[in-house]
């Protein structure tokens, strides 16, 4: 009976249908755009690499070296990957540990000699793997007649550990050949380069066309002429820059990741990242999504409000019906139930129907239907209940007035 | 058949205003009674009591000698109310309005409609109006439909609250005639509450209420 009646005065029904279809359609369209936007955002995020660098900024004209443990700790963060030494540039370092010179043998073959007082430090800095007896390590501070040769050099000169040979130390063209000091050297070990080490220094030591010797520090500094051959102002060490990237799945949390890195690095280390560019690329899309989300919320609120108002008026429109049924002695519970079921089912049919139809065209938030149906149905229940619980006399008087 | 009101008091619950005081009146079958009175005299309150809309504060209301206790049943089986605003279902057709009490009583739809048509015919509603909504009918026609619905409910008492308030002279007389016919030929008890002396004078018995007390009655 109720369905027949609502079609006889269909204005509210028409408004309801238009409102619900239009509203759900609009919300569906916006929801779909938000969803597409989010997918785009995800795609951009997943396909963009946020590149980062760790470097030491210049302070008062002095470069500091990033301690290896810092890069190590940054490298262990779960959010980052692919940390490696991207570049090294030569910078001036303390001369006491490391110098270079050029020596030549009687045949005129040139090899490069590196001097050090701490063989372990040399190995660490250059990524070298030293093959020698421990007892000789200390000798590198005091001895003048031992050396370590690179494996390439050993092969070139057919040298083995324990062999002794003579060579001339020279600094190029500064001294005449007869004046160059002649030094006997015993081979106490060999060295090669760690294949995992990609530093410039390490790569340099690995070159097959350059022969290297490692000489004790004292030999280099005790011989007159040799010291002069070395311009201490031009002793260089490598300044390293570490490159890495944030794992793509953590791209959207780049601020937190960068905070973590900042906590690890010290005052002499700086972090540079492409997150700003990444954010710039995402910002317009994020802004658009945010706007659409706000629009979605506003329209949803308006739609629910309008449907609720309509539910109120449709329920309120049953007042005469309820009054007459009460006058004819129908039980209040029966009237409440039948009226509410009638109105509720109208909302259910219209909203669920519109929702179902619109899902053919749009992707719609599944929770929308619960809110759209639930709120007006509860509203109609309250309105009908409030009418029915009124005293019959008051209801009658309000009608007659 | 008789409706008796004995020592009826009525006080509005929240205001404590005494509207009816020790009212005694009896309405018998086959009579049209009218109740008049100034505004606030209590005539509407008396109508509400007779209609079963509200409970009395004191006294007894007896239907055929038995106290009326269940107002829902009383309204459903005994009394029918005709109001100034007709009180018709606005979204049901004329036929559905009149069929309603019959269907409520368990009549099959077809039988209910058949009976409703007879009743509508008896109050002078032509069949072209049966499928119309009440708003499409004139005031007089709507009032006749309301009366037909009371008859469909087989109401023994018909209480009319200003039934001609919205009607012109011709329609007023038509409705009065129906009431008279219901009382005199169908043995109904008809109680009309009105402020219109002309309508009141058409009744078999005229009552006048003053400050909640029935001060006079005039039997014609």
Interface residues (C-beta under 8 A of the other chain):
Chain A: X1 X5 X6 X8 X9 X320 X321 X323 X324 X327 X328 X329 X330 X331 X391 X392 X393 X396 X399 X400
Chain B: X48 X51 X53 X54 X71 X72 X73 X74 X75 X76 X77 X81 X83 X84 X85 X87 X88 X89 X90 X91 X92 X96 X100 X101 X104 X133 X153 X161
